[in-house]
Amino acid sequence: MFTIEHEYDATVVTLVDEGKAPLLEDVTVNAFDDCVTVTQLDPRTDEVMQITISFSQLRDLQAALDLPEGVYQLRKPKKA
């Protein structure tokens, strides 16, 4: 399950783990104008962990999910 909220400065997507226990903590994705942050509570330390990625890295991650093992570099399509 997930939720989508449009805030003043970001679009916020929250991913809720569903299924068999043990379930993981919710993952929150904040899409800003210049970057994306991903946060999740670490139940071992009770601290919120956050990473920040660029939209280029996000695009690469999206492509990587559908590709076999290897090294890749995405290129912009040439204009006709």
PLY file of the C-alpha trace (Angstrom):
ply
format ascii 1.0
element vertex 80
property float x
property float y
property float z
element edge 79
property int vertex1
property int vertex2
end_header
0.00 0.00 0.00
1.17 3.55 -0.57
-0.02 7.11 -0.16
0.69 10.23 -2.24
0.49 13.75 -0.84
1.34 17.02 -2.55
2.99 19.38 -0.09
4.06 22.98 -0.70
7.63 22.10 -1.70
7.51 18.35 -2.43
5.48 15.36 -3.47
5.52 12.83 -0.65
5.03 9.11 -1.28
4.82 6.76 1.71
5.31 3.04 1.10
3.69 0.78 3.70
5.00 -2.79 4.01
2.22 -5.37 3.72
2.29 -9.11 3.94
3.61 -11.63 6.40
5.34 -10.52 9.58
7.92 -9.33 10.30
7.02 -6.14 8.46
9.51 -3.37 7.78
9.04 0.28 8.73
7.34 2.67 6.29
9.54 4.24 3.61
8.92 7.92 2.82
10.01 9.36 -0.53
10.09 13.17 -0.87
10.43 14.49 -4.43
11.69 18.08 -4.41
12.58 20.31 -7.39
16.25 19.30 -7.33
16.51 15.95 -5.52
14.73 13.01 -3.93
15.07 11.94 -0.30
14.26 8.48 1.02
13.72 8.05 4.77
12.98 5.09 7.01
12.97 4.56 10.77
15.72 2.19 11.95
14.00 0.25 14.75
17.37 -0.86 16.20
18.48 2.72 16.91
15.07 4.44 16.85
16.58 7.00 14.43
15.31 8.05 11.03
17.84 7.23 8.30
17.84 9.40 5.16
19.56 9.30 1.79
19.44 11.99 -0.90
19.66 11.14 -4.59
19.54 13.20 -7.76
16.90 12.72 -10.43
19.64 11.26 -12.63
20.35 8.60 -10.00
16.62 7.94 -9.66
16.36 7.45 -13.43
19.30 5.02 -13.32
17.71 3.10 -10.45
14.46 2.78 -12.39
16.33 1.40 -15.41
18.48 -0.92 -13.27
15.44 -2.72 -11.89
14.74 -4.16 -15.37
18.29 -4.98 -16.53
20.56 -7.99 -16.02
23.87 -7.81 -14.16
26.40 -5.49 -15.80
27.65 -1.91 -16.11
25.45 0.59 -17.92
25.29 4.27 -18.80
22.01 5.78 -19.94
22.22 8.25 -22.78
19.72 10.82 -23.93
18.13 9.92 -27.27
19.48 11.83 -30.26
17.15 14.42 -31.75
16.05 13.65 -35.28
0 1
1 2
2 3
3 4
4 5
5 6
6 7
7 8
8 9
9 10
10 11
11 12
12 13
13 14
14 15
15 16
16 17
17 18
18 19
19 20
20 21
21 22
22 23
23 24
24 25
25 26
26 27
27 28
28 29
29 30
30 31
31 32
32 33
33 34
34 35
35 36
36 37
37 38
38 39
39 40
40 41
41 42
42 43
43 44
44 45
45 46
46 47
47 48
48 49
49 50
50 51
51 52
52 53
53 54
54 55
55 56
56 57
57 58
58 59
59 60
60 61
61 62
62 63
63 64
64 65
65 66
66 67
67 68
68 69
69 70
70 71
71 72
72 73
73 74
74 75
75 76
76 77
77 78
78 79
